[in-house]
Amino acid sequence: MKLEKIKLLETLLSLYINHTEIVDDMAKTDPTYVVLDVRNAPDFVKKDQIKGAVAIPAKILASKLDSLDKHKTYVVYDWTAGTTLGKEALHILLSAGFEAYELSCALEGWKGMNLPIEQIVQ
């Protein structure tokens, strides 16, 4: 039973990516990761996003897969890490054959660490 729990935990953790990897990648000329803001809220509610993120709400992500580059690795985030929206978006991307992760700290943790954000221009 203990070994099963460890394997399950390892699998769960493999779905996430740490913020330090994303911040380091942002400094590259040709970043590996594309950060997707999958929050379903309108811009006036969201107000800001992770710097350089592409906004594709989870509710329409499946219809936008053709516009994504299969050679990139996608990192999805939602408001908080405890919600299921990021996991739903991750499921859509992985099921379609994309390399993808969920940002472990979500937007709340990202902002809490004073990492780069930008205002959403309306």
DSSP file with accessible surface (Angstrom, degrees, kcal/mol):
  #  RESIDUE AA STRUCTURE BP1 BP2  ACC     N-H-->O    O-->H-N    N-H-->O    O-->H-N    TCO  KAPPA ALPHA  PHI   PSI    X-CA   Y-CA   Z-CA
    1    1 A M     >        0   0  156      0, 0.0     4,-1.9     0, 0.0     5,-0.2   0.000 360.0 360.0 360.0 -41.1    0.0    0.0    0.0
    2    2 A K  H  >  +     0   0  166      1,-0.2     4,-2.1     2,-0.2     5,-0.2   0.918 360.0  50.6 -62.9 -41.9    2.8    2.4    0.9
    3    3 A L  H  > S+     0   0  110      1,-0.2     4,-2.5     2,-0.2    -1,-0.2   0.894 107.9  53.5 -64.2 -39.0    4.5    1.8   -2.5
    4    4 A E  H  > S+     0   0  129      1,-0.2     4,-2.4     2,-0.2    -1,-0.2   0.904 108.5  49.7 -62.1 -41.1    1.2    2.5   -4.3
    5    5 A K  H  X S+     0   0  137     -4,-1.9     4,-2.6     2,-0.2    -1,-0.2   0.902 110.3  50.3 -64.8 -40.8    0.9    5.8   -2.5
    6    6 A I  H  X S+     0   0   77     -4,-2.1     4,-2.7     2,-0.2    -2,-0.2   0.936 111.3  47.9 -63.4 -45.3    4.4    6.8   -3.4
    7    7 A K  H  X S+     0   0  118     -4,-2.5     4,-2.2     2,-0.2    -2,-0.2   0.907 112.1  49.8 -63.4 -40.6    3.8    5.9   -7.1
    8    8 A L  H  X S+     0   0  126     -4,-2.4     4,-2.7     2,-0.2    -2,-0.2   0.934 111.5  48.6 -63.0 -44.1    0.6    7.9   -7.1
    9    9 A L  H  X S+     0   0   95     -4,-2.6     4,-2.8     1,-0.2     5,-0.2   0.909 109.8  51.9 -63.5 -42.3    2.3   10.9   -5.5
   10   10 A E  H  X S+     0   0  121     -4,-2.7     4,-1.6     2,-0.2    -1,-0.2   0.914 111.1  48.1 -60.2 -42.2    5.1   10.7   -8.1
   11   11 A T  H  < S+     0   0   86     -4,-2.2     4,-0.5     2,-0.2    -2,-0.2   0.938 111.9  49.2 -63.5 -45.9    2.6   10.7  -10.9
   12   12 A L  H >< S+     0   0   83     -4,-2.7     3,-1.6     1,-0.2     4,-0.3   0.942 111.0  49.2 -59.8 -48.1    0.7   13.6   -9.4
   13   13 A L  H >< S+     0   0  106     -4,-2.8     3,-1.5     1,-0.3    -1,-0.2   0.813  99.9  66.6 -64.3 -28.0    3.9   15.7   -9.0
   14   14 A S  T 3< S+     0   0   70     -4,-1.6    -1,-0.3     1,-0.3    -2,-0.2   0.661  91.8  63.8 -68.8 -13.1    4.9   15.0  -12.6
   15   15 A L  T <  S+     0   0   59     -3,-1.6    87,-2.6    -4,-0.5     2,-0.3   0.588  96.1  72.2 -84.3 -10.5    2.0   17.0  -13.8
   16   16 A Y  E <   -a  102   0A  55     -3,-1.5     2,-0.4    -4,-0.3    87,-0.2  -0.728  61.9-155.9-109.0 155.6    3.3   20.2  -12.2
   17   17 A I  E     -a  103   0A   6     85,-2.1    87,-2.7    -2,-0.3    88,-0.3  -0.981  24.1-118.3-128.7 142.7    6.1   22.6  -13.0
   18   18 A N    >>  -     0   0   68     -2,-0.4     4,-1.1    85,-0.2     3,-0.8  -0.499  18.7-122.6 -81.0 148.6    7.9   24.9  -10.6
   19   19 A H  H 3> S+     0   0   41      1,-0.2     4,-2.7     2,-0.2     5,-0.2   0.808 107.7  64.6 -60.2 -31.5    7.8   28.7  -11.0
   20   20 A T  H 3> S+     0   0   69      1,-0.2     4,-2.4     2,-0.2    -1,-0.2   0.884  99.5  52.5 -64.2 -36.1   11.6   28.9  -11.0
   21   21 A E  H <> S+     0   0   95     -3,-0.8     4,-1.9     2,-0.2    -1,-0.2   0.892 111.9  46.4 -64.1 -38.2   11.8   26.9  -14.2
   22   22 A I  H  X S+     0   0    3     -4,-1.1     4,-2.1     2,-0.2    -2,-0.2   0.932 111.9  49.2 -70.7 -45.7    9.3   29.3  -15.9
   23   23 A V  H  X S+     0   0   45     -4,-2.7     4,-0.8     1,-0.2    -2,-0.2   0.933 113.0  47.8 -60.5 -44.8   11.1   32.4  -14.6
   24   24 A D  H >< S+     0   0  114     -4,-2.4     3,-0.8    -5,-0.2     4,-0.3   0.905 111.8  50.6 -61.9 -40.2   14.5   31.1  -15.9
   25   25 A D  H >< S+     0   0    5     -4,-1.9     3,-1.6     1,-0.2    -1,-0.2   0.831  98.7  65.9 -68.5 -32.4   12.9   30.2  -19.2
   26   26 A M  H 3< S+     0   0   62     -4,-2.1    -1,-0.2     1,-0.3    -2,-0.2   0.785  95.4  59.2 -60.2 -27.3   11.4   33.7  -19.6
   27   27 A A  T << S+     0   0   92     -3,-0.8    -1,-0.3    -4,-0.8    -2,-0.2   0.614  86.8 100.0 -79.4 -11.2   14.9   35.2  -19.9
   28   28 A K  S <  S-     0   0  114     -3,-1.6    -3,-0.0    -4,-0.3     0, 0.0  -0.411  76.0-131.2 -76.8 152.7   15.8   33.0  -22.9
   29   29 A T  S    S+     0   0  152      1,-0.3    -1,-0.1    -2,-0.1    -4,-0.0   0.884 108.0  28.1 -66.3 -40.5   15.6   34.4  -26.5
   30   30 A D  S    S-     0   0  121     -5,-0.0    -1,-0.3    -3,-0.0    -3,-0.1  -0.781  91.9-152.1-123.3  83.5   13.6   31.3  -27.6
   31   31 A P        -     0   0   43      0, 0.0    -5,-0.1     0, 0.0    -6,-0.1  -0.206  11.4-147.8 -59.6 146.8   11.7   30.1  -24.5
   32   32 A T  S    S+     0   0   60     40,-0.1    41,-2.0   -10,-0.1     2,-0.3   0.828  78.2  64.4 -77.3 -36.5   10.7   26.5  -24.2
   33   33 A Y  E     -b   73   0A  45     39,-0.2     2,-0.5   -11,-0.1    41,-0.2  -0.702  60.1-159.9-100.9 143.4    7.5   27.2  -22.4
   34   34 A V  E     -b   74   0A  34     39,-2.5    41,-2.6    -2,-0.3     2,-0.5  -0.987  21.1-143.8-114.1 120.2    4.3   29.0  -23.4
   35   35 A V  E     -b   75   0A  15     -2,-0.5    19,-2.9    17,-0.2     2,-0.5  -0.744  13.6-159.9 -89.6 126.2    2.3   30.1  -20.4
   36   36 A L  E     -bc  76  54A   0     39,-3.5    41,-1.7    -2,-0.5     2,-0.9  -0.936  12.0-149.9-111.2 124.1   -1.4   29.9  -20.9
   37   37 A D  E     +bc  77  55A   0     17,-2.4    19,-1.9    -2,-0.5    41,-0.1  -0.810  20.4 176.8 -86.7 106.3   -3.9   31.8  -18.7
   38   38 A V        +     0   0    0     39,-2.0    20,-2.3    -2,-0.9    21,-0.2   0.277  27.8 133.8-101.2  13.5   -6.9   29.5  -18.7
   39   39 A R        -     0   0    0     38,-0.3    -2,-0.1    18,-0.2     7,-0.1  -0.375  50.1-146.9 -63.5 138.9   -9.1   31.4  -16.3
   40   40 A N        +     0   0   52     17,-0.1    -1,-0.1    -2,-0.1    38,-0.0   0.509  62.6 109.3 -86.4  -4.1  -12.6   31.7  -17.7
   41   41 A A  S    S-     0   0   23      1,-0.1     5,-0.0     2,-0.1    -2,-0.0  -0.351  76.4-102.9 -74.0 151.8  -13.3   35.2  -16.2
   42   42 A P    >>  -     0   0   68      0, 0.0     4,-2.1     0, 0.0     3,-1.4  -0.300  36.7-103.9 -68.4 159.8  -13.5   38.3  -18.5
   43   43 A D  H 3> S+     0   0   66      1,-0.3     4,-3.1     2,-0.2    77,-0.2   0.846 118.6  60.5 -55.9 -38.0  -10.5   40.7  -18.6
   44   44 A F  H 34 S+     0   0  130      1,-0.2    -1,-0.3     2,-0.2    78,-0.0   0.790 110.7  42.7 -66.9 -20.7  -12.1   43.3  -16.4
   45   45 A V  H <4 S+     0   0   70     -3,-1.4    -2,-0.2     1,-0.1    -1,-0.2   0.876 116.7  46.0 -85.6 -41.3  -12.3   40.7  -13.6
   46   46 A K  H  < S+     0   0    8     -4,-2.1     2,-2.6     1,-0.2    -2,-0.2   0.911  74.5 174.4 -68.8 -46.3   -8.8   39.2  -14.2
   47   47 A K     <  +     0   0  135     -4,-3.1    73,-2.8    -5,-0.2     2,-0.3  -0.060  61.0  27.7  67.9 -41.8   -7.1   42.7  -14.4
   48   48 A D  E     -E  119   0B  16     -2,-2.6     2,-0.3    71,-0.3    71,-0.2  -0.933  61.7-172.8-143.7 168.9   -3.6   41.1  -14.6
   49   49 A Q  E     -E  118   0B  22     69,-2.3    69,-2.6    -2,-0.3     2,-0.1  -0.943  44.7 -68.6-151.3 169.6   -1.8   38.0  -15.8
   50   50 A I  E >  S-E  117   0B   0     -2,-0.3     3,-2.5    67,-0.2    67,-0.3  -0.453  71.5 -89.6 -63.4 136.8    1.6   36.4  -15.7
   51   51 A K  T 3  S+     0   0  119     65,-2.0    -1,-0.1     1,-0.3   -16,-0.1  -0.269 110.9   7.3 -55.4 126.2    4.0   38.4  -17.9
   52   52 A G  T 3  S+     0   0   56      1,-0.2    -1,-0.3    -3,-0.1   -17,-0.2   0.409  92.2 149.2  83.2   0.4    3.8   37.1  -21.5
   53   53 A A    <   -     0   0   10     -3,-2.5     2,-0.5   -19,-0.1    -1,-0.2  -0.287  44.1-132.7 -67.4 151.5    1.0   34.7  -20.8
   54   54 A V  E     -c   36   0A  67    -19,-2.9   -17,-2.4     2,-0.1     2,-0.7  -0.926  18.9-134.4-104.6 125.0   -1.4   33.9  -23.6
   55   55 A A  E     +c   37   0A  47     -2,-0.5   -17,-0.2   -19,-0.2   -19,-0.1  -0.731  40.2 151.7 -86.7 113.2   -5.1   34.0  -22.5
   56   56 A I        -     0   0   14    -19,-1.9     5,-0.1    -2,-0.7    -2,-0.1  -0.857  41.1-133.5-136.3 100.3   -7.1   31.0  -23.7
   57   57 A P    >>  -     0   0   29      0, 0.0     3,-1.9     0, 0.0     4,-0.8  -0.228  16.0-123.6 -54.9 141.4  -10.0   30.3  -21.4
   58   58 A A  H >> S+     0   0    8    -20,-2.3     3,-0.7     1,-0.3     4,-0.5   0.838 108.3  65.9 -55.7 -33.6  -10.3   26.7  -20.5
   59   59 A K  H 34 S+     0   0  152      1,-0.2    -1,-0.3   -21,-0.2     4,-0.1   0.710 114.9  28.5 -66.8 -17.6  -13.9   26.6  -21.7
   60   60 A I  H X> S+     0   0   68     -3,-1.9     3,-0.8     2,-0.1     4,-0.6   0.361  90.1 103.3-119.4   3.5  -12.7   27.3  -25.3
   61   61 A L  H X< S+     0   0    0     -4,-0.8     3,-1.8    -3,-0.7     4,-0.5   0.899  77.1  56.8 -55.4 -44.3   -9.2   25.6  -25.2
   62   62 A A  G >< S+     0   0   64     -4,-0.5     3,-0.7     1,-0.3    -1,-0.3   0.860 106.2  51.0 -59.0 -32.9  -10.3   22.5  -27.1
   63   63 A S  G <4 S+     0   0   89     -3,-0.8    -1,-0.3     1,-0.2    -2,-0.2   0.582 109.6  51.4 -81.1  -7.6  -11.5   24.7  -30.0
   64   64 A K  G X< S+     0   0   94     -3,-1.8     3,-1.7    -4,-0.6     4,-0.3   0.346  74.3 103.9-108.4   4.0   -8.1   26.5  -30.1
   65   65 A L  G X  S+     0   0   30     -3,-0.7     3,-1.6    -4,-0.5    -1,-0.1   0.839  73.4  62.9 -59.5 -32.8   -5.7   23.5  -30.2
   66   66 A D  G 3  S+     0   0  169      1,-0.3    -1,-0.3    -4,-0.2    -2,-0.1   0.749  98.8  56.6 -64.5 -21.7   -5.1   24.0  -34.0
   67   67 A S  G <  S+     0   0   86     -3,-1.7     2,-0.3     2,-0.1    -1,-0.3   0.520  91.3  93.4 -87.5  -4.3   -3.5   27.4  -33.2
   68   68 A L  S <  S-     0   0   24     -3,-1.6     2,-0.6    -4,-0.3    -3,-0.0  -0.648  79.1-119.2 -94.2 147.7   -1.0   25.9  -30.8
   69   69 A D    >   -     0   0   72     -2,-0.3     3,-1.8     1,-0.1    -2,-0.1  -0.738  12.2-153.5 -86.5 117.5    2.6   24.9  -31.7
   70   70 A K  T 3  S+     0   0  116     -2,-0.6    29,-0.2     1,-0.3    -1,-0.1   0.646  93.1  63.5 -65.7 -13.9    3.1   21.1  -31.1
   71   71 A H  T 3  S+     0   0  172     27,-0.1    -1,-0.3     2,-0.1     2,-0.2   0.521  92.4  78.6 -89.3  -5.7    6.9   21.8  -30.7
   72   72 A K  S <  S-     0   0   43     -3,-1.8    27,-0.6   -39,-0.0     2,-0.5  -0.612  77.5-127.1 -98.3 162.3    6.3   24.0  -27.6
   73   73 A T  E     -bd  33  99A  22    -41,-2.0   -39,-2.5    -2,-0.2     2,-0.3  -0.945  26.4-144.5-109.5 128.7    5.6   23.0  -24.0
   74   74 A Y  E     -bd  34 100A   7     25,-2.6    27,-2.3    -2,-0.5     2,-0.5  -0.737  11.8-165.2-101.0 141.2    2.6   24.6  -22.4
   75   75 A V  E     -bd  35 101A   0    -41,-2.6   -39,-3.5    -2,-0.3     2,-0.3  -0.988  12.8-161.3-124.3 117.9    2.1   25.6  -18.8
   76   76 A V  E     -bd  36 102A   0     25,-2.6    27,-2.9    -2,-0.5     2,-0.3  -0.705   8.8-177.1-100.2 150.2   -1.4   26.3  -17.7
   77   77 A Y  E     -b   37   0A   0    -41,-1.7   -39,-2.0    -2,-0.3   -38,-0.3  -0.994   9.1-174.4-145.7 153.7   -2.5   28.3  -14.7
   78   78 A D        -     0   0    5     -2,-0.3    29,-2.3    25,-0.2    30,-0.3  -0.577  52.3 -77.2-124.6-171.4   -5.7   29.3  -12.9
   79   79 A W  S    S+     0   0   93     -2,-0.2    29,-2.3    27,-0.2     2,-0.3   0.944 111.4   6.3 -58.2 -52.8   -6.4   31.6   -9.9
   80   80 A T    >   -     0   0   41     27,-0.2     3,-1.1    26,-0.1     6,-0.3  -0.929  69.9-119.7-134.0 158.4   -5.2   29.1   -7.3
   81   81 A A  T 3  S+     0   0   35     -2,-0.3    25,-0.1    24,-0.3    -1,-0.1   0.700 107.1  65.7 -70.6 -17.9   -3.6   25.7   -7.3
   82   82 A G  T 3  S+     0   0   74      2,-0.0    -1,-0.2     0, 0.0     2,-0.1   0.566  83.4  91.2 -83.9  -6.7   -6.5   24.1   -5.5
   83   83 A T  S <  S-     0   0   45     -3,-1.1     4,-0.4     1,-0.1     3,-0.1  -0.418  72.7-134.9 -86.0 166.1   -9.0   24.6   -8.3
   84   84 A T  S  > S+     0   0   88      1,-0.1     4,-2.6     2,-0.1     5,-0.2   0.599  85.2  87.3 -95.8 -10.3   -9.8   22.1  -11.0
   85   85 A L  H  > S+     0   0   24      1,-0.2     4,-2.4     2,-0.2     5,-0.2   0.911  90.6  47.2 -59.6 -45.5   -9.8   24.5  -14.0
   86   86 A G  H  > S+     0   0    0     -6,-0.3     4,-2.6     1,-0.2    -1,-0.2   0.898 112.3  51.1 -62.4 -37.6   -6.0   24.2  -14.6
   87   87 A K  H  > S+     0   0   68     -4,-0.4     4,-2.4     2,-0.2    -2,-0.2   0.886 108.7  51.2 -67.8 -37.7   -6.3   20.5  -14.3
   88   88 A E  H  X S+     0   0  102     -4,-2.6     4,-2.0     2,-0.2    -2,-0.2   0.927 111.9  46.9 -64.2 -42.9   -9.1   20.4  -16.9
   89   89 A A  H  X S+     0   0    0     -4,-2.4     4,-2.3     2,-0.2    -2,-0.2   0.908 111.3  51.7 -64.6 -42.2   -7.0   22.5  -19.3
   90   90 A L  H  X S+     0   0    7     -4,-2.6     4,-2.9     1,-0.2     5,-0.3   0.921 108.0  52.3 -60.1 -42.3   -4.0   20.2  -18.7
   91   91 A H  H  X S+     0   0  127     -4,-2.4     4,-2.5     1,-0.2    -1,-0.2   0.912 108.3  50.9 -60.5 -43.2   -6.1   17.2  -19.4
   92   92 A I  H  X S+     0   0   44     -4,-2.0     4,-1.2     2,-0.2    -1,-0.2   0.940 113.9  44.1 -60.5 -47.8   -7.3   18.8  -22.8
   93   93 A L  H  <>S+     0   0    0     -4,-2.3     5,-2.5     2,-0.2     3,-0.4   0.938 115.3  45.9 -66.0 -47.5   -3.7   19.5  -23.8
   94   94 A L  H ><5S+     0   0   73     -4,-2.9     3,-1.6     1,-0.2    -1,-0.2   0.910 110.8  53.6 -63.6 -39.6   -2.2   16.1  -22.8
   95   95 A S  H 3<5S+     0   0   84     -4,-2.5    -1,-0.2    -5,-0.3    -2,-0.2   0.790 106.8  53.2 -64.8 -27.1   -5.1   14.3  -24.4
   96   96 A A  T 3<5S-     0   0   33     -4,-1.2    -1,-0.3    -3,-0.4    -2,-0.2   0.346 125.3-101.6 -90.8   5.1   -4.4   16.1  -27.7
   97   97 A G  T < 5S+     0   0   57     -3,-1.6    -3,-0.2     1,-0.3     2,-0.2   0.572  74.4 139.9  90.7  10.1   -0.7   15.1  -27.6
   98   98 A F      < -     0   0   11     -5,-2.5     2,-0.5    -6,-0.2    -1,-0.3  -0.555  57.8-118.9 -84.0 151.8    0.8   18.3  -26.3
   99   99 A E  E     + d   0  73A  97    -27,-0.6   -25,-2.6   -29,-0.2     2,-0.3  -0.797  55.4 156.4 -82.9 124.7    3.6   18.4  -23.8
  100  100 A A  E     - d   0  74A   4     -2,-0.5     2,-0.3   -27,-0.2   -25,-0.2  -0.996  27.6-174.5-155.9 156.4    2.1   20.4  -20.9
  101  101 A Y  E     - d   0  75A  59    -27,-2.3   -25,-2.6    -2,-0.3     2,-0.4  -0.940  27.3-118.4-142.4 163.7    2.2   21.1  -17.2
  102  102 A E  E     -ad  16  76A   1    -87,-2.6   -85,-2.1    -2,-0.3     2,-0.4  -0.894  37.8-110.5-103.7 137.7    0.2   23.0  -14.6
  103  103 A L  E >   -a   17   0A   2    -27,-2.9     3,-1.0    -2,-0.4   -25,-0.2  -0.536  25.3-143.0 -67.8 122.2    2.0   25.8  -12.8
  104  104 A S  T 3  S+     0   0   44    -87,-2.7    -1,-0.2    -2,-0.4   -86,-0.1   0.805  95.7  39.5 -62.5 -31.5    2.5   24.6   -9.3
  105  105 A C  T 3> S-     0   0   21    -88,-0.3     4,-2.0     1,-0.1     5,-0.3   0.534  94.2-154.6 -95.8  -7.6    1.9   27.9   -7.6
  106  106 A A  H <>  -     0   0    0     -3,-1.0     4,-2.0     3,-0.2   -27,-0.2   0.066  47.9 -58.3  53.3-174.5   -0.9   29.2   -9.8
  107  107 A L  H  > S+     0   0    2    -29,-2.3     4,-2.9     1,-0.2     5,-0.3   0.911 136.4  57.8 -66.6 -39.5   -1.4   32.9  -10.2
  108  108 A E  H  > S+     0   0  132    -29,-2.3     4,-2.0   -30,-0.3    -1,-0.2   0.932 111.5  40.8 -58.8 -46.8   -2.0   33.5   -6.5
  109  109 A G  H  X S+     0   0   24     -4,-2.0     4,-1.4     2,-0.2    -1,-0.2   0.894 112.7  55.4 -68.9 -39.1    1.4   32.0   -5.6
  110  110 A W  H  <>S+     0   0    0     -4,-2.0     5,-2.0    -5,-0.3     3,-0.5   0.944 112.3  42.4 -57.9 -49.4    3.2   33.7   -8.5
  111  111 A K  H ><5S+     0   0   79     -4,-2.9     3,-1.9     1,-0.2    -1,-0.2   0.877 108.8  59.7 -67.1 -36.0    1.9   37.1   -7.4
  112  112 A G  H 3<5S+     0   0   62     -4,-2.0    -1,-0.2    -5,-0.3    -2,-0.2   0.775 105.6  48.8 -63.3 -25.8    2.7   36.3   -3.7
  113  113 A M  T 3<5S-     0   0   79     -4,-1.4    -1,-0.3    -3,-0.5    -2,-0.2   0.275 114.8-118.5 -94.7   7.1    6.4   35.8   -4.7
  114  114 A N  T < 5 +     0   0  150     -3,-1.9    -3,-0.2     1,-0.2    -2,-0.1   0.860  56.1 162.6  57.3  40.8    6.4   39.1   -6.6
  115  115 A L      < -     0   0   33     -5,-2.0    -1,-0.2     1,-0.1     2,-0.0  -0.451  51.0 -63.9 -85.7 164.2    7.2   37.4   -9.9
  116  116 A P        +     0   0   53      0, 0.0   -65,-2.0     0, 0.0     2,-0.3  -0.239  63.2 163.1 -59.8 123.6    6.6   39.2  -13.2
  117  117 A I  E     -E   50   0B  61    -67,-0.3     2,-0.3    -3,-0.1   -67,-0.2  -0.845  19.2-154.4-127.5 167.7    3.0   40.1  -14.0
  118  118 A E  E     -E   49   0B  68    -69,-2.6   -69,-2.3    -2,-0.3     2,-0.2  -0.988  24.2-106.5-141.6 151.8    1.4   42.6  -16.4
  119  119 A Q  E     -E   48   0B 130     -2,-0.3     2,-0.6   -71,-0.2   -71,-0.3  -0.502  34.6-118.5 -74.1 145.6   -1.8   44.4  -16.6
  120  120 A I        -     0   0   23    -73,-2.8     2,-0.5    -2,-0.2    -1,-0.1  -0.778  26.4-138.4 -86.7 121.3   -4.4   43.2  -19.0
  121  121 A V              0   0  134     -2,-0.6   -78,-0.1     1,-0.0   -73,-0.0  -0.700 360.0 360.0 -82.9 127.4   -5.1   46.0  -21.5
  122  122 A Q              0   0  156     -2,-0.5    -1,-0.0   -79,-0.1     0, 0.0  -0.706 360.0 360.0-104.0 360.0   -8.8   46.3  -22.3
